[in-house]
Amino acid sequence: MAESIRLDRFLWHARIVKTRAQAQAMAEEGRLRLDGRVVDKAHLPVRVGNVLAFAQRGEVRILRIEALPVRRGPPAEARTLYSELTGPAGDD
């Protein structure tokens, strides 16, 4: 298995976005952070241990990459590729 994968491919394989075009748009519009740095290129390589931050459906999501995908599998398989570092909203 490769040691890195393109950011847009990871987002699509992990089912964070529905299409690679959506992933590319997120990156090119500067809506993603990779290890604290704003991303503006969809082809940047991501590796296990990288941290992604982005806004989605009105909330900020922070994910740590736990594994690199081989294919775009079912949602249960996709969830094993990352761990959420943000808790659910409303933890008062």
Secondary structure, DSSP 8 states (H G I E B T S, - for coil): --S-EEHHHHHHHTTSSSSHHHHHHHHHTT-EEETTEEE--TT-EE-TT-EEEEEETTEEEEEEE----SS---HHHHGGGEEE-S--TT--
